[in-house]
Each structure stands twice: as C-alpha cells, then as structure tokens.
Amino acid sequence: MSFLSYPNEKPKGADIAIWAFALLILLFGLYFVIFGSWLILLGGSWYYTPCGLLLCISGIYLFRQSPTGAWSYLLAWALTIPWTIYEVGFNFWGWLPRLFGPTLLAVAVVACLPHLLRNQKEHYNA
C-alpha cells in the first residue's frame, strides 16, 4: 500500500522510486500493446500484445505499491523465455536482444520486492 491509501503518511524515497519504475513499466506495456496489436495485424508475433497487457497490469499494481505488480512482471519475464526459445532456438545472439533488457528490469523488480512486501505486511497488520 502507499500513502494514497493512508493519507496521513508521507511518501518515502523508496515509494517515489517505485512509482517512477511503475511508470516506466506501464509505458513499456502501452508500447507493447499498441505496436504488438499492429504487428498482429501485419501477421507477426502474438507475444507483444499479451506481454504488454501483463506489463500494464504490473505497472498499475506497482504504482499502488502492491507486490502483485512485481509478481506479474516476473510472470511476463518468465513467459518471455519460452517465447525466445521458440523464436530463435538456443542461439545466444538471438537471446541477447530479447532477454537482456527484460532481465535488467526483473533484477530491479526483485530489488523492490522486499519494500513492497514490508509495506503490505505493515498495512494489513495495522
């Protein structure tokens, strides 16, 4: 939860950082949904639109300081691996552009997870 749910609390630095990160993920998700839908119309991969929807869900929940946002991003990241194998097989250079950026974001999401879980525990016990 965040100070949006508890208006007497001031946002912490970690809250603000997670909001900025949530906005970044939400923008990536919107980009994937819009241009992934265009790609489907052109006969391309169906990966981007559902992945974009998951990223949008993740961004919204992260903005709300909910661990569900982190778990949904990690689900999108995990589903990217079989898609990568389907697209390029086990070619390392084919994996690099498909997994490097999402993996960097996944590391950041995992770094946010303790703060999100602590916030959730504090507010559900209150």
Salt bridges, closest charged atoms under 4 A:
GLU9 OE1 - HIS123 NE2 3.68
ASP15 OD1 - HIS115 NE2 2.83
